[in-house]
Amino acid sequence: MQNPTQNPMQSVDQRRRIERVQGFAEAFETAYATDDWTVLEPFLAADVSSELNGTRVDGRAAVLDSFRVSCDAFDRRFDRRAMRIIEGPELQDGVVRIKTVNTYERAGLAPLELIGEEWFHFEGDRIVRHVDQVVNGAEVMGFLAEHGAALRPLRAA
């Protein structure tokens, strides 16, 4: 697949949105590593909304908190996590879409691969709506039911 940021037929605005999503993904990894979620603020509109599997939160502070809470409740229960984009980023009707595989590892357990799709809606260079959908939710829930006791304990709020 051709790198969308190198397609001369795309407008500057389209390329900028794709670059912003790539920057957001890098900043998200920094936020996760440092637990400083404010590094994502420059990417998000003040009135941003975010949906994870249909659960919606509104406003930048609430969205940042939802990212933190989600990572504390899931990602941090594993020893390692790695995300790779398997489709996109691509622009469809002004919305940037990516499909990812997130690999989670915990000593003594087989790795868990979580497949997700994300859509990023923009106004200018700020994300105004983010939608994140786990594609293989039943598989993930089965893994948690079988191995939840072997994962790290939930992080204190």
N, C-alpha and C positions, 0 to 999 in steps of 0.2 A: 504494500500500500504506500502510495506517495505521501510524504510528509506534508500535511496541510499548510504548515507555515512557509513552505517553499513553493506553493502553487502560485504562479504569477497572475492567474486569472481571478484569484480571490481579492476582495477589497482589503484595504488596510484595516478597516474596522473588523472584518471577519478574522483576519490574522491576529489582530490585537486581542480579540475575545479568546481565541485558542491559546495564545501566549499567557493570558491572565489565568486560564484554568490550569495550565502547566505550572505557573507561579503559585497558584493557590495550593496545588498538590504538594509542591515542595515546602511551602510554608506550613501546611498541615503536618508534615513529617517533623518539622522543627517544633511545632506546638506540642506534638505528641512526646517528643524526646525531652523537651524542657518543661512541659506542663504550663507553658505560657501561651495561652490561647489568644492573647491580644495581638500576636503576630499576624493573625488572620483578618484583623479589623480593616486594613487598607483594601481588602478584596471585596468586602461586604457593604452593601448599602445599609443605612441606619434602619430602614424598614424591611430588611431581608426576611424571607420566610424559608424554612427548611423542612423537608418531609423525609422521614426515615420509615420506610414500609408503611406509609399512610398516616403516620403520626406527625402532625404539623406543629411547629413552633414559630412564633413571629417576633421580630425585633433582633437586632444584632447581639445584644447581651444574652438573650434567651437562646439564640442559635449557638453562640459560642459555648454556653453552658451545656447545651444538649450534646455538642461534640465531645466535651470533656466527660460528661456522665456516661455517654455511650462507650467511650474508650475505657473508662474505669470499669464499667460493668462487663465488658467483653474482651477487648484487645489486651488489656493488662493482666488478664487471667492466664495468658500464655507466656512462654519464655521469649518467643520471637514472633515477629510478624513482618511480612513483606508484601507490597502491593506492586502489581505490574498491570499495565494497560494492555488489553488484548484486542480492543477495537477502538478506533478513534485516536485522538480527539477528532470529531467531525462536526461540522456545522449543518444543522437542519432547521430551516425556517428561523434563523437567528439564534437558535439554541445550541449550545455545545453539548455533545453527548460523548460519554466514554463508557466502555465496558471493561471491568477489571477482574482479576483473580487476586484475592488476598489469601496468602498462605500463612496459617497460624501453626506454630509448633510448641509442643510441651513435652519435656523429657518423659520417655516411657510410652508416649502415645503416637499413633500415626498422625501425620499432618492433616489439618483440616483446610480444605480449599473452599473459600466463600466467593461466590461469583456475584458481582454486583453491576448494576447499571446506574449511571448518574447523569442528570441533566442540569445544566447551568443556564439560567435565564439572566440577561443583562439589561441594564439601563446605563448607557455610557460604558465605562470600564469597571463598573461595580456589579457584583452578583446581587440580583433582587429576589431570585427564587432558586433554590437548590432542591432537587429531588433525588433521593437515594433509595434504590430498590434492590433487596437481596433476591437473586434469581433462584437460588437453590435453598430456600428457607427451610423446607422439610428436612433436607439432609443435615443442615446446620443444627436444627432442633434435635434431630436424632442423635447427633454427636454429643450435644450437651446433655441429653438425657442419659446417655451411656457413660460419658466420661466426666461429667460436671464435678464429681467429687475429687477427681485427680487434677483439676485445674487449680491455679492459685486462688486464694480466697478473694472475695470482693473487696475492693479498696474502700476504706472508710470515707464517707462523704465529707 
